[in-house]
Amino acid sequence: MNKQNLRAPELRPRVPYFSSGPCAKRPGWTLSALQDAALGRSHRSRSGKAKLAEVIDRSRAILQIPADYRIGIVPASDTGAVEMALWSLLGSRGVDVLAWESFGDGWAIDIVKQLKLADTRSLEAAYGALPDLGKVDFARDVVFTWNGTTSGVRVPDGDWIAADRAGLTICDATSAAFAMRLPWDKLDVTTWSWQKVLGGEGQHGMIVLSPRAVARLENYTPPWPMPKLFRLTAGGKLAEGVFKGETINTPSMLAVEDAIDGLLWAERIGGLDVLVARAQANLAAIERWVRRAGWVGFLATDPQHRSCTSVCLTIVDPAILKLDAAAQASVPRKITALLEAEKVAFDIDAYRDAPPGLRIWAGATVETRDLEALFPWLDWAFSSAKSEFPSAA
Ligand SMILES: Cc1ncc(COP(=O)(O)O)c(C=O)c1O
């Protein structure tokens, strides 16, 4: 096909933001959403603390987190929350860590190379698959990612997690929370950050602790030094203030205000059911287009494991698959560059460590109609990229 013959579609997505983090702001967001921010005020003032507590309370209500679970706002985004959990809790028993993409790989490396925990089993799978969940030993602590953002593979549910486990489960749920149902009875530590499904500002992490996780914190002291930023106990007791909005160090009150705005939006549209339904509807729209398009497929091999937030796609066009690896890898790069130049879609290239492809965020803040408007552009950009390879065109 000749490039000149390709007509660009007319309809454009109203919102061209499909990045997997920071993710699109909620529909209708403007800077005026932040006008009540407690700027210039101490986060330890009564109103500052009330705003921090509001984030905790609204998160609990929307996510239906049990009353006896602690929820804290912590430094350094989701990474801060996960690292805090790993450093504070691990080492009292063996660890099973599940890794099937870049973030899970990172947690495995931290556990083995930084914490140097010898009794660690890494249960791994290649991009597109899940490790064998039946091999997990719940007598040990278990570290896993609910949704692998860089491969678009998620665990289907929590049925594989033992209810009567002796170890703790530590779950990085940053691209799952608010878009996928999380079974709190199966999760002892759960983390996420604000810039994902609710489209908040990147800054702080959230950490949820089950009563069993709190008991571990109070009864076990790791042998390594604990930076102040990770300290969740004082004098052997849980630092309860952290779970009431008394943050360890200074938060951004602008980011806090934005997190509240996202939570209020989530409540307005109908809460968790609607958030999950929006993400699922977006995935369904992408599935319909993938079937129609023919040139693209899911990186996730099992449809049950397909993410409804970070949807990862690979090029499966037979003529492209005949090209050498470098040429194949250039195709998604050409597509993303074309769409960015047209201001139709930003940041939809695969993660830097993932196989070449496209990654389209489909979380709750993305409107299905914007995805529907994007699909013809993707088809157009693919045809255009393909036409640059005479042997494939
Ligand atoms: C699964 C997962 N874990 C951790 C992170 C790191 O999150 P943050 O940048 O909030 O620390 C990300 C970011 O995309 C992620 O997708």
The ligand as a Tripos MOL2 file, in Angstrom:
@<TRIPOS>MOLECULE
LIG
   16    16     1     0     0
SMALL
NO_CHARGES

@<TRIPOS>ATOM
      1 C1          2.9270   -2.8180   38.9350 C.3       1 LIG1
      2 C2          3.7010   -1.5870   39.2390 C.ar      1 LIG1
      3 N1          4.4400   -1.5340   40.3470 N.ar      1 LIG1
      4 C3          5.1370   -0.4320   40.6680 C.ar      1 LIG1
      5 C4          5.1430    0.6750   39.8640 C.ar      1 LIG1
      6 C5          5.9270    1.8840   40.2600 C.3       1 LIG1
      7 O1          4.9870    2.7830   40.7090 O.3       1 LIG1
      8 P1          5.3600    4.2300   41.2720 P.3       1 LIG1
      9 O2          5.9520    4.9770   40.1350 O.co2     1 LIG1
     10 O3          4.0340    4.7300   41.7310 O.co2     1 LIG1
     11 O4          6.3220    4.0180   42.3760 O.co2     1 LIG1
     12 C6          4.3780    0.6760   38.6960 C.ar      1 LIG1
     13 C7          4.3860    1.8450   37.7960 C.2       1 LIG1
     14 O5          3.8820    1.8190   36.6960 O.2       1 LIG1
     15 C8          3.6350   -0.4770   38.3860 C.ar      1 LIG1
     16 O6          2.8870   -0.5010   37.2830 O.3       1 LIG1
@<TRIPOS>BOND
     1     1     2 1
     2     2     3 ar
     3     2    15 ar
     4     3     4 ar
     5     4     5 ar
     6     5     6 1
     7     5    12 ar
     8     6     7 1
     9     7     8 1
    10     8     9 2
    11     8    10 1
    12     8    11 1
    13    12    13 1
    14    12    15 ar
    15    13    14 2
    16    15    16 1
@<TRIPOS>SUBSTRUCTURE
     1 LIG1         1 GROUP 0 **** ****
